[in-house]
């Protein structure tokens, strides 16, 4: 059994390209996404299979230091209790609302020493993400921007006394969305009603008025795949040293059969350039967090550890080999999608297209279907090997 890492000395801040603790030592976020609270039922899967505290201890046992917890604005406003069947392994939560269940999960995770990063994944309840779901901006026809701002102010206040809620991932995968009769495309630094950077600035400052400590995590445009405009229009908060940028990366973000050199070029142009030398000698402009990446865990072929056939497995292998090499070279922070071995009930907003039933297998999950064991120990070993930081203050 690996020894537990020493407690993280908060609050976290940034030093050039690194996230650092209160002592100035690097903290490399290496975590998992525990998803589902943003979907149709407002509750994350797993609570019917294992106690939340046992799940938190499992993450610590395997060496992770953080968890990203998606939510929806819809979830935050529900006043009815979650049906007991979804909380079967957590009977003390019987009658709790979705937000109370979310609070209990945050408490369990941070109680085990894990950093928790709330993420507004959706406005409406449902599966993410699609260009047709009407959730690509921080407002839509059902949720005005004021509700989004108020929800983040509430999050800041409710976790103010918990220093391990150390980052706020403001909005998931900005993308085109239909609002009214118009299709609007998110922009960066342009001003106006689609300026994502201006929204991050406003929300970050509002959060810091209530709690000055959390990192403000700003995802790129085009499904969190594009941070190119940050070079011209960085997010500048009233409280310095708190901005972290985020990319997501999956195999379909890249051409099939992409060469290693071309992959590195694409990632560095998309956001890796933020890690380069700054003119004043400080390493990098800002930290970069890969808030989502993942692959099918049921087959080692997806990781280049077994023969792969033509098609999807071969594409996944090429992407993974490129991603793993780039991650090692760039030494960035990361969060695997997903912890879940089972899915929630999921429907695409607006179109009402069915995506999943409660309990459906999640082929990218790290855990076994019972939410206690490990789906594929060799895959977990790969992720464990990626956890230790290679560079940064206090490393080595």
C-alpha positions as CSV (number, residue, x, y, z in Angstrom):
1,X,0.0,0.0,0.0
2,X,1.5,3.4,-1.0
3,X,2.0,5.9,1.7
4,X,-0.4,8.8,1.8
5,X,0.9,12.1,0.6
6,X,1.4,14.8,3.2
7,X,-1.5,17.2,3.6
8,X,-1.6,20.0,1.0
9,X,-0.8,23.4,2.6
10,X,-3.4,25.7,1.2
11,X,-4.4,28.0,-0.2
12,X,-3.1,27.3,-3.7
13,X,-1.8,29.9,-6.1
14,X,0.2,30.2,-9.2
15,X,3.9,30.8,-9.8
16,X,4.5,31.2,-13.5
17,X,3.5,27.9,-15.1
18,X,3.2,26.0,-11.8
19,X,0.4,25.7,-9.2
20,X,2.1,26.0,-5.8
21,X,1.0,25.6,-2.2
22,X,1.3,28.1,0.7
23,X,5.0,27.2,1.1
24,X,5.7,27.8,-2.6
25,X,6.2,24.2,-3.5
26,X,4.6,22.7,-6.6
27,X,1.3,20.9,-6.4
28,X,0.7,18.9,-9.5
29,X,-3.0,18.2,-9.8
30,X,-3.5,14.6,-10.7
31,X,-7.1,13.6,-10.4
32,X,-10.2,12.0,-11.7
33,X,-13.6,13.2,-12.9
34,X,-16.5,11.8,-10.8
35,X,-19.3,12.8,-13.1
36,X,-23.1,12.5,-13.2
37,X,-24.5,15.1,-10.8
38,X,-25.0,17.4,-13.8
39,X,-27.3,14.8,-15.6
40,X,-31.0,14.0,-15.5
41,X,-31.3,12.9,-11.8
42,X,-28.9,15.5,-10.3
43,X,-26.8,12.8,-8.5
44,X,-23.5,11.1,-9.3
45,X,-23.5,7.3,-9.8
46,X,-21.7,5.2,-7.2
47,X,-23.5,6.2,-4.1
48,X,-25.8,3.2,-4.7
49,X,-22.8,0.9,-4.7
50,X,-20.3,2.2,-2.1
51,X,-20.1,4.7,0.7
52,X,-18.7,8.0,-0.3
53,X,-16.0,7.9,2.3
54,X,-14.8,4.5,1.0
55,X,-14.7,5.9,-2.5
56,X,-12.6,8.9,-1.3
57,X,-10.2,6.5,0.5
58,X,-9.9,4.5,-2.7
59,X,-8.7,7.6,-4.7
60,X,-6.1,8.4,-2.0
61,X,-4.9,4.8,-1.9
62,X,-4.2,4.9,-5.6
63,X,-2.3,8.2,-5.4
64,X,-4.7,10.7,-6.8
65,X,-4.8,14.1,-5.1
66,X,-7.9,15.7,-6.7
67,X,-11.3,15.2,-8.1
68,X,-13.4,17.3,-10.5
69,X,-17.1,17.3,-9.6
70,X,-19.4,18.4,-12.4
71,X,-22.8,20.0,-11.5
72,X,-25.6,21.7,-13.4
73,X,-27.5,24.9,-12.5
74,X,-30.7,22.8,-12.5
75,X,-29.2,20.5,-9.9
76,X,-28.5,23.4,-7.5
77,X,-32.1,24.5,-7.5
78,X,-33.8,21.1,-6.8
79,X,-35.7,20.9,-3.5
80,X,-37.0,17.3,-3.6
81,X,-35.0,14.5,-2.1
82,X,-33.0,12.1,-4.2
83,X,-34.8,8.8,-4.4
84,X,-33.3,6.3,-1.9
85,X,-32.5,3.8,-4.6
86,X,-29.7,6.0,-5.9
87,X,-28.2,6.4,-2.4
88,X,-28.5,2.8,-1.3
89,X,-24.9,2.6,0.1
90,X,-25.2,5.9,1.8
91,X,-28.4,5.6,3.9
92,X,-27.5,8.5,6.0
93,X,-28.3,10.7,3.0
94,X,-31.9,9.5,2.8
95,X,-34.1,12.5,1.9
96,X,-31.2,14.7,0.9
97,X,-31.6,17.1,-2.0
98,X,-29.2,16.9,-4.9
99,X,-27.2,19.8,-3.5
100,X,-27.0,18.2,-0.1
101,X,-25.8,15.0,-1.6
102,X,-23.2,17.0,-3.6
103,X,-22.1,18.7,-0.3
104,X,-21.7,15.4,1.3
105,X,-19.5,14.1,-1.5
106,X,-17.3,17.2,-1.3
107,X,-17.0,16.7,2.5
108,X,-16.0,13.1,2.1
109,X,-13.4,13.8,-0.6
110,X,-11.8,16.7,1.2
111,X,-12.0,14.8,4.5
112,X,-9.7,12.2,2.9
113,X,-7.3,15.0,1.9
114,X,-8.3,15.4,-1.7
115,X,-8.6,18.7,-3.5
116,X,-12.1,19.1,-5.0
117,X,-12.8,21.2,-8.1
118,X,-16.5,22.0,-8.7
119,X,-17.3,22.5,-12.4
120,X,-20.4,24.0,-13.9
121,X,-20.8,21.4,-16.6
122,X,-24.3,22.3,-17.7
123,X,-27.0,24.8,-17.2
124,X,-29.9,22.4,-17.9
125,X,-29.7,18.9,-16.5
126,X,-28.4,16.3,-19.0
127,X,-25.6,14.8,-20.9
128,X,-22.8,16.9,-22.3
129,X,-21.8,17.9,-24.9
130,X,-23.4,18.7,-28.2
131,X,-23.7,21.7,-30.4
132,X,-27.4,21.2,-30.3
133,X,-27.9,21.1,-26.5
134,X,-28.1,24.9,-26.0
135,X,-25.5,24.8,-23.2
136,X,-22.4,26.2,-24.9
137,X,-22.6,29.6,-23.2
138,X,-23.1,30.6,-19.6
139,X,-26.8,31.5,-20.4
140,X,-29.6,30.3,-22.6
141,X,-33.3,30.7,-23.0
142,X,-34.0,29.0,-19.7
143,X,-31.1,30.2,-17.6
144,X,-30.2,33.9,-17.6
145,X,-26.6,34.9,-16.9
146,X,-27.6,36.2,-13.5
147,X,-28.5,32.7,-12.4
148,X,-25.0,31.5,-13.5
149,X,-23.3,34.3,-11.5
150,X,-25.5,33.6,-8.4
151,X,-24.7,29.9,-8.5
152,X,-21.0,30.5,-8.4
153,X,-21.4,33.1,-5.6
154,X,-23.3,30.4,-3.7
155,X,-20.5,27.8,-4.4
156,X,-17.9,30.3,-3.1
157,X,-19.9,30.9,0.1
158,X,-20.9,27.3,0.9
159,X,-17.3,26.0,0.7
160,X,-15.5,29.0,2.0
161,X,-14.5,27.2,5.2
162,X,-13.2,24.2,3.3
163,X,-9.7,25.1,2.0
164,X,-9.4,21.9,-0.1
165,X,-12.2,23.2,-2.4
166,X,-9.2,24.8,-3.9
167,X,-10.3,25.5,-7.5
168,X,-13.4,26.5,-9.4
169,X,-13.7,25.2,-13.0
170,X,-16.1,27.9,-14.2
171,X,-17.7,26.5,-17.4
172,X,-17.4,23.3,-19.3
173,X,-16.4,23.2,-22.9
174,X,-17.6,26.6,-24.4
175,X,-19.1,26.0,-27.8
176,X,-21.8,27.3,-30.2
177,X,-25.3,27.5,-28.7
178,X,-28.7,28.7,-30.0
179,X,-30.1,31.4,-27.8
180,X,-33.5,32.6,-29.0
181,X,-33.4,32.6,-32.7
182,X,-29.7,33.1,-33.0
183,X,-26.7,30.7,-33.0
184,X,-24.0,32.4,-30.9
185,X,-20.3,31.4,-31.0
186,X,-18.1,32.0,-27.9
187,X,-15.3,34.5,-28.4
188,X,-12.3,35.5,-26.3
189,X,-11.4,39.1,-25.5
190,X,-13.8,40.7,-28.0
191,X,-16.3,42.2,-25.5
192,X,-20.0,41.7,-25.8
193,X,-22.4,38.9,-25.0
194,X,-20.2,36.0,-26.2
195,X,-16.9,37.0,-24.6
196,X,-15.9,34.0,-22.4
197,X,-12.8,35.7,-21.1
198,X,-14.8,38.6,-19.8
199,X,-17.2,36.2,-18.1
200,X,-14.3,34.3,-16.4
201,X,-13.0,37.7,-15.2
202,X,-16.4,38.7,-13.8
203,X,-17.1,35.3,-12.1
204,X,-13.6,35.0,-10.8
205,X,-13.8,38.4,-9.1
206,X,-17.2,37.7,-7.7
207,X,-15.9,34.4,-6.2
208,X,-12.9,36.2,-4.7
209,X,-15.1,38.8,-3.1
210,X,-16.6,36.0,-1.0
211,X,-13.6,33.6,-0.8
212,X,-10.2,35.0,-1.9
213,X,-8.5,31.6,-2.0
214,X,-9.8,29.4,-4.9
215,X,-8.0,29.1,-8.2
216,X,-10.1,30.2,-11.1
217,X,-10.0,27.7,-13.9
218,X,-10.7,29.0,-17.4
219,X,-11.4,26.5,-20.2
220,X,-10.6,27.3,-23.8
221,X,-12.9,27.8,-26.7
222,X,-14.2,25.1,-29.1
223,X,-14.9,22.4,-26.5
224,X,-12.0,23.5,-24.3
225,X,-9.5,22.8,-27.2
226,X,-8.4,26.3,-28.0
227,X,-6.5,28.8,-25.7
228,X,-4.7,30.6,-28.5
229,X,-6.4,34.0,-27.7
230,X,-5.0,34.0,-24.2
231,X,-1.7,35.3,-25.6
232,X,-3.5,38.5,-26.6
233,X,-6.2,38.6,-23.9
234,X,-5.2,36.9,-20.7
235,X,-7.7,36.7,-17.9
236,X,-6.6,39.3,-15.3
237,X,-8.3,39.1,-11.9
238,X,-8.2,41.6,-9.1
239,X,-6.5,39.0,-7.0
240,X,-3.3,38.0,-8.7
241,X,-1.8,34.5,-8.9
242,X,-5.1,32.7,-9.2
243,X,-5.7,32.0,-12.9
244,X,-5.3,28.4,-14.3
245,X,-6.1,27.6,-17.9
246,X,-7.7,24.3,-19.0
247,X,-7.7,22.2,-22.2
248,X,-9.5,19.0,-22.8
249,X,-8.1,16.4,-25.1
250,X,-9.6,13.3,-26.8
251,X,-8.7,11.2,-29.8
252,X,-11.4,12.9,-32.0
253,X,-9.8,16.3,-31.4
254,X,-7.0,15.2,-33.8
255,X,-6.6,13.8,-37.3
256,X,-6.5,10.1,-37.7
257,X,-2.9,8.7,-37.7
258,X,-1.5,12.0,-36.5
259,X,2.3,12.0,-36.2
260,X,4.0,12.7,-32.9
261,X,5.5,15.9,-34.2
262,X,2.2,17.2,-35.6
263,X,0.4,16.3,-32.3
264,X,3.0,18.2,-30.3
265,X,2.6,21.2,-32.6
266,X,-1.2,21.1,-32.3
267,X,-1.1,20.9,-28.5
268,X,1.5,23.6,-28.0
269,X,-0.3,26.0,-30.3
270,X,-3.6,25.2,-28.6
271,X,-2.3,26.1,-25.1
272,X,1.0,24.5,-24.4
273,X,2.7,27.7,-25.3
274,X,1.5,29.1,-21.9
275,X,4.2,26.9,-20.3
276,X,7.1,28.7,-22.1
277,X,9.5,31.2,-20.8
278,X,8.2,34.6,-19.8
279,X,10.3,37.7,-20.5
280,X,11.0,38.4,-16.8
281,X,12.6,35.0,-16.3
282,X,9.6,33.4,-14.5
283,X,8.9,30.0,-16.0
284,X,5.8,30.2,-18.1
285,X,2.7,32.5,-18.3
286,X,0.3,30.3,-16.4
287,X,-0.4,26.8,-15.4
288,X,-2.2,24.5,-17.8
289,X,-4.6,21.7,-16.6
290,X,-5.9,19.0,-18.8
291,X,-9.3,18.9,-17.1
292,X,-10.5,16.0,-19.2
293,X,-8.9,13.2,-21.2
294,X,-9.6,9.6,-21.4
295,X,-9.7,6.3,-23.3
296,X,-11.5,3.0,-23.1
297,X,-10.1,1.1,-20.1
298,X,-11.4,-2.3,-21.0
299,X,-8.8,-2.9,-23.7
300,X,-5.0,-2.6,-23.4
301,X,-4.9,-2.1,-27.1
302,X,-6.1,1.4,-26.6
303,X,-2.9,2.1,-24.7
304,X,-0.5,0.4,-27.1
305,X,-0.1,-2.5,-24.7
306,X,-1.8,-5.2,-26.9
307,X,-2.2,-5.7,-30.7
308,X,-4.9,-3.4,-32.1
309,X,-7.1,-4.0,-35.1
310,X,-8.0,-1.4,-37.7
311,X,-10.5,1.3,-36.7
312,X,-11.3,2.8,-33.3
313,X,-8.8,0.9,-31.3
314,X,-6.0,1.8,-33.7
315,X,-7.0,5.5,-33.6
316,X,-7.1,5.4,-29.8
317,X,-3.7,3.9,-29.6
318,X,-2.1,6.5,-31.8
319,X,-3.7,9.3,-29.9
320,X,-2.8,7.8,-26.5
321,X,0.8,7.3,-27.4
322,X,1.0,10.9,-28.6
323,X,-0.9,12.3,-25.6
324,X,1.2,10.3,-23.1
325,X,4.5,11.6,-24.6
326,X,3.3,15.2,-24.7
327,X,2.0,15.1,-21.1
328,X,5.4,13.7,-19.9
329,X,7.2,16.4,-21.9
330,X,5.0,19.3,-20.9
331,X,4.7,18.1,-17.2
332,X,1.2,19.6,-16.9
333,X,-1.6,19.0,-14.4
334,X,-4.4,16.6,-15.4
335,X,-7.7,15.0,-14.5
336,X,-8.8,11.6,-16.0
337,X,-12.3,11.1,-17.5
338,X,-13.7,9.1,-15.8
339,X,-13.7,7.5,-12.4
340,X,-17.1,6.1,-13.1
341,X,-17.6,2.4,-14.1
342,X,-21.4,3.1,-14.5
343,X,-23.3,5.9,-16.0
344,X,-26.2,8.1,-14.8
345,X,-29.4,8.5,-16.6
346,X,-28.5,11.0,-19.4
347,X,-30.6,12.9,-22.0
348,X,-29.4,15.6,-24.3
349,X,-31.1,18.9,-23.5
350,X,-33.2,20.6,-26.1
351,X,-33.2,17.6,-28.5
352,X,-34.2,15.2,-25.7
353,X,-32.1,12.5,-27.3
354,X,-31.6,9.5,-24.9
355,X,-27.9,8.8,-24.1
356,X,-27.8,6.4,-21.1
357,X,-29.7,4.7,-18.4
358,X,-28.7,4.6,-14.7
359,X,-26.2,1.7,-14.3
360,X,-25.2,1.4,-17.9
361,X,-21.5,0.4,-18.2
362,X,-19.0,3.3,-18.6
363,X,-16.3,1.9,-20.8
364,X,-13.8,4.6,-19.8
365,X,-14.2,4.1,-16.1
366,X,-11.2,3.4,-13.8
367,X,-13.2,1.4,-11.3
368,X,-14.8,-2.1,-11.5
369,X,-18.6,-2.2,-11.8
370,X,-19.0,-2.6,-8.0
371,X,-17.3,0.8,-7.6
372,X,-14.7,-0.9,-5.2
373,X,-12.3,-2.8,-7.4
374,X,-10.2,-1.6,-10.4
375,X,-11.4,-2.1,-14.0
376,X,-7.9,-2.6,-15.4
377,X,-4.9,-2.6,-13.1
378,X,-2.4,-2.0,-15.9
379,X,-4.3,1.2,-17.0
380,X,-4.3,2.4,-13.4
381,X,-0.6,1.7,-13.2
382,X,-0.1,3.9,-16.3
383,X,-1.9,6.8,-14.6
384,X,0.0,6.3,-11.4
385,X,3.3,6.6,-13.3
386,X,2.1,10.0,-14.6
387,X,1.4,11.4,-11.1
388,X,4.8,12.6,-9.8
389,X,5.8,16.1,-11.1
390,X,9.1,16.2,-13.0
391,X,9.8,19.9,-12.6
392,X,8.9,22.9,-10.4
393,X,9.5,24.6,-7.1
394,X,10.4,22.0,-4.4
395,X,10.5,19.1,-6.9
396,X,13.6,16.9,-6.9
